[in-house]
Every structure is written in structure tokens, then in C-alpha cells.
């Protein structure tokens, strides 16, 4: 049961990550003083990571099991959010979003396949993707409210994401350690 909750938590983080990009774009443009066309690379770079995870997820799963999927996924999130939180130069930001996309792709493939093999898989997968939707729905609201109302900088949203990813790493690794 805790493993299912760990996967749900990971999918909330996936949604929180993916939903925040659009809300933070105007603040990224202003902070880095670059055009909308160039800043749009933050939408494209996670796709490269996602494709990379498609090429490597089976190898990770076969060699390290679900524990490996949990570790690499959560580790990718933690590393990416920690680097984003220190607001690196823009080219590095694009590269770091590739790492976040890699973790998202690994979680998406690994946890969908694992849950898809369970009894009542359709219902459980429905809840899993509802967790993604929850994260995706609240992250633009949270990110834009923190910037506009609380006076935070765009990168301070990722302080929260670092904390959530650290919890994801501990929780996922502990429940999937024997898997």
C-alpha cells in the first residue's frame, strides 16, 4: 500500500513540475532578459530527457529493479530542482530541465508499467494520473501567487520543489528498497 502512495506522490511532483513552466515564463524572460522564443526552450528541453528515459528505463529496471527506478527518478528531480533553485545561467537551466524531464519520463514509464500489472489496474492508474492532474492544476496557481503576491523570485518556487523531491527520494527509496 505504501508503494502505491509513493508512486502517487511522485506523480503529484511530476504535475507540480510540468504545470509551473508556463506560469513562470514571464518571470524567466525578465530575469534572464531573453526573448519569448529563446525562453521557450524550457518547454522543449524536458522532452529530450523524456526520450532519454525511454531509451534507458528498461535497462535501469532490469539491472536495479523498482528500487533503481525510484532512486534515479527521485535523484533526477532532486538534482534538477536544487540546481534550478540557485538560478544558474540560462543555458544551464535548459540542460537541467532535461534532467527533470528524464526523471519524469522514468517515473511515468516505471510506475505506469508497475501499476498496470496490478489487480484493478484501471482504477489505480486513474488515481495515479489524477495525482498528476492535481499537481499540474495547483502549480501554476502556487508559482504565480508566490511571485506576484508573496514577492518571491521565480526560482524560489523550486525551494519548495527541492523539499518535495527530498521527501520523494526518502519515501520512494524506503518503500521500494526491497523491490
VENSULBEL-V127428 format. One record per helix or strand. SS is the DSSP state (a for helix, b for strand). FROM is the first residue (numbers start at 1). TO is the last residue. If there is no record, write none. Layout:
SS:FROM:TO
SS:FROM:TO
This chain:
a:2:32
a:36:39
a:41:85
a:90:116
a:121:148
a:154:176
